[in-house]
């Protein structure tokens, strides 16, 4: 029953454009190019900054990715698109984001989308984004510290899946994101075992800053999804609620690119030291184990800890066996004028007033039969 519900949710989740808006062809020099299916012309004419990639996933599919370089970029944006688009429709948007945000950008088509092989499913999208991230590491030398993940609508699923595995990720952007697949259909307030894209659970594992962008008039994914993800984030960034914005038109609002630029700039200025400090603040304080405390106790000769003496000449901790007593302190003198030693053998403290050394506050605790 759970499997059937999951398959039903998947059918509502994926709507690849049919037919695809582009094809991938190989030139004589072996380089891949994306060609529009309507005009039979390359999508990017004389664009040397574009690399068309074919990437193998661990589930046996070959997916297509567009990598756009920016010579002034310090960070890279990994873009996971919505459920009813492919790379042919998104190329112009990628060019605008690359220029305005000053980032390198890589976008990919899920299995079964565009020129990618296979059929779309939840776990295929997880394998897809993992393969793209591995390609960034091996082919372009990009580490997680220089990466921002961007997920739109259904793309928030694979985005949070990867973000939960990368503790040193620079940042995450959730655009019209979903709490889970069934929450979009049934408006339930809890997670079922048969649910897909359980973002409500995975968001708690993300340790990097999370920017949430959502339209208040979104009639596909209610605004409460974005609000819920923002509240569950461990490190939430100032959200952007676009008044009057729908599900697929947020890029048309000036606040969209303005707020996104500010987020990217702040992520650029966040150095490794600041990131590590923030990560340490989120970690729970670890309690000392019993074995550790036992070892620390054994390090003392007599297993009795007393305060450290104030005398500059005796700096060792005071304990019954190895402490520094008043005879070793040359500046010791009694406070009581009537002080007399009660024992000539051990010079114990005064019985009446418990005199002590005025310089180092050390007390004689020697055991004497006549005291």
N, C-alpha and C positions, 0 to 999 in steps of 0.2 A: 504493500500500500504506500509506504513512504517513498519507494523508488518511483512509483507512478506519479505521485505528487511532485517529486523533483523533476521528472521529465516534463510534466505539464508546465511547471514554472519556467523550465528552460525554453519551451516553445514560445512563451510570452516574452522571454528575455532577448531573443536573438531574431533580428530581421535584416539579414544582409541584403544590400541592394541587388536586385535581379533585373537585367544582367549587371555584372560589375561595370563600373565606370572607367576602367582602365585595363590594360594588358601589359605584361612584361615581355620584352623581346631582348635578344642578345645581339649586340652589334658585331661587326667584323673583328674589332679589337678585343672582344670578349666581355666588354662592359655591358651591364644591364641597363635598359632604359624603360621608362613607363610611358605607354602610348594610350591616348584617349580612345575609347571605343566608338565615340561619336564622330570625331574629326580625323581619326587615324594619324594624328600629329602627336609628337612627344608632349607630355604634360609640362615639362620644364625645358624650354628651348634656350640653349646656350647658358645653362645654369651649371657652372663648374663646381658649385658648392654642394650639389645634390649627389648623394650616393644611393643607388637603388640596390637593396640587399635581399638575398634569398637565404633564410636562416632555417636550419634543421632543428626541430624540437625533440624532446625526449619521448614524445608520444608518436613519433614517426611522421609528423606533418612538416611541410615546408611553407614557411610564412614569409610574406614580403614586408620589408621595412624601408622607410625613407629616412636618410640621415642628412641633415642640413647643417653645414658648418657656418660659424660666425667667427671671423678673425679676431674680434674683440671680446669673445666670450670667455668667462671664467667658470661658468657652470653649464651643465647639460640638463635638458628637460626631456624626460621620457613620457610621451603622451599616449594614453590609452583612451580611445574614442568611444562614442556611444554605440547603441545597438543597431542603428539604422543608417550607418555611413561607412564609407571606405576611404582609402587614401586618395583616390582620384578626386573626391569631393573636398578633402581637407587640405590639399596642397597649398592653396592660396592662404588659408588661415595659418598654416605652418610658417610660411614666408613672413607674414605679418608679425607673428609671435617671435620669430627668430630675430627680426630687426628691432622691434620695440623693447623686448626684454634683454637683448644682447646676450643670448644664450645659443649654444648648440642645441639642436632639437632632433629627436628621433621619434617617429611615429610608426606604428606597425598595424597590420591587419590581422585580426584573429583567424584561427583556423576556420575555413569555410567562407571567409570574407574576401572580396576583391580577387586577387590572383593567388591567394593562399589556398593550399590544399586542405582536405579533411572536412569535418563538420564541426560547427560551433557547439561547445559545451562548457560548463563551468571549469572542469579540470583541464580542458584543452587551453582555455585562456590563461590558467595558471602556468602551464608549461610554456605557453607563448611568451609571456612577459619574462619568465626566467631565462629563456633562450636569448631574448633581446638584451637583457642585462649582461649575460655572459659574453655576448658579442661586443658590447661596449667595453668590457674589461679586456678582452683578448685582442680585438682589432683596433681599438682607439685608445686604450690605456686609461679609461675613465673609471675611477673608483667611486665607492658609495659616498665618500665625503664631498664629492663634487657633483652630486646627482640630486635632482629634484623630480619626484614622481608626480604626474598629473593624471587624474582619472575623471572622466566625464560620464555621468549616468552609470550604465553598466560597467564602464571602465574603472569605476571606483572599486569593483570587486578584485580584479587582478592587481590593481595599484596597492590596496591595503594588504593583500596577500604577500606581496614582495616587501612592502614597507615594514611589516611585522618581523621580517627576517633580517633586516639591515639596521642594526642599532646606531650606526654612525652616519645614517642618511642625512643629507643637508636639509631637506624639507619635503612636504607633501601638500598637494593642492587637490581638493575634492570639489568638483564642479557638478552641481545638480546630482549629488551622490545619493545612494540608497542605503537604508539601514540593513535591508536584506531583500531577497527576491519576493518572498511571500508577504512581507510587510507592505509591498507596493500593491499587491492584489487584494489582500484580506484585511489590511490595517490592524493586524494583531500586535500586541504589545510584548510578545515573548518570542523566543527563538525555538523553532521545532527542529527535530533531528533531520527531517527531510527538506529543510530549507536550503536555498542556494545563496551564495555570496553573503555569508554571515558577518557583514561588516560591523555590526553592533558589538560583536565580541572581539574582532580583530583590532579595532581601533584602539583598544586599551593596551595593546602590545607595541604600538608605535611610539618610539622614543624621540622622534624629531618633531619640529614645529609643524602644525597642521593648519592650513588655511582652508576655510569652507566658504564656497560661493554658491548662493542659491537665490532663485527668483521667488518673490512672495506670491506670485500668481501662477506658479507652476501647476498645471493640471494633469501632469503625467506622474511626477514624483513630488508629493506634497512637501512644502517648505519644512514641515516638522521633521523630515528625514535629515535634512542638513543641520537643523537645530539640535537634534539628538546626537548626531555624530560630533558636533562641536562640543557639546557638554560632556561627552564621554572621552574626549581627547586628553591625553596626559599633559601635553604641552600645546594648548590651543592658541592660535594666532588670532588677531582681531578679525572677525568674520565680515563678509560682505553680503548683506541682504539687499538685493536689487529690487526696489519697489516697482511693482508692475511687470517684472521680468517673468518670462515663461520658462519653458524647458530647453528650447533650442535657439534662443535669440539673445542670450546674455552678452555675447561678444559685441553686440551692436551698441551697448550702453557705454558711455565714456568712463564711468566709474570702474568698469570691469578691467580695462587695461591699466588704468591709473593705480588701482589697488594692487593689481598683480605685479606691476613694476616695483612698487614700494616693497612688496614682500620679497621679490627676487633680490633687490638691492640690500635689504637687511640680511638675507641669507648669505650674500657675498661677503658682507662685512663681519659675519660671525666666524671668528677664527676657531682653531681646534681647541684652544684653552677654554674659551667660553662654552663650547659644546660639551667638553668633558665635565666642566663644572656643573652644567645643567643636568647632565646625565647622573652625576653623583648625587645631586639633590633629590632626584627621583628614586634612587635606590633606597631600600629599607635599611635601617641600621642593624648590623649583624651583632647578635649577642655572643659574648665570649663563651666558648665551649668549656665544659667542666675539665677536660684534659688540659686546656691551655691555662686555666686558673690553677690547676694542680701543679703544673710545671713551674708557674711563677712562684707558687708558695714554696716549692722545694728549693728554689734558688736561695732562700734565706737560710742561714745556718741553723737557727733555732726555731724557725717557723712561727715567730711572733713578731708582728710588725708594729713598731712604735714610731712616733714622729721624729723627723730629722732634727738634730741639735742645731742651735743657732751659732755655736762657737765656730769661728773661721778656721780653727786648727783641727777640729774633729768633724769631718764631713760625712762620715759613714752613718747609715741609719742606726738608730738605737735599738738594741734588743738585749735580752738578758745575758747572752753569752758573749756577744762581740761588740757591745755598745761602748761609747766613750763616757766614762764616769767623771765625776768632778775632780778626783785627784789628778787626772790628766790635763785639766784646764788650769793654766797658770794664773788666770785672773779670777778664780773662784773666791768668793767670800760670802759668809753667812749674812742673811738679812736680820737675824735676831741677835741683839747684843748679849742675851743670856744663853746663847747657844753653847752647848757642851756636847762632845761626842759621848754617846751612850755605850760605846764599845771601843776600847783602845786598839782592838785588832782590825776592825773593818771600817771604823769611822762612819758609822751610819748617820742618817739625818736626825735632826732634833726631834725629840718625841713631842714637844709641846706645840711647835708651829710649823713643822715640816719645811725647814729652810731649804732653799735650793740655790744653785749657782745663779747669780744675777746676770751673767754674760751668756750662758748657753742653756739655761733652763733644764739642766740634766739632774735627775734625782738618783740618789743611791738606793738601789733596790736589792742590795746584797742580803742574803739570808744569814741572820746571826741568831744564835741560840739565846743570847742575853738581851735581845732587842724587843 
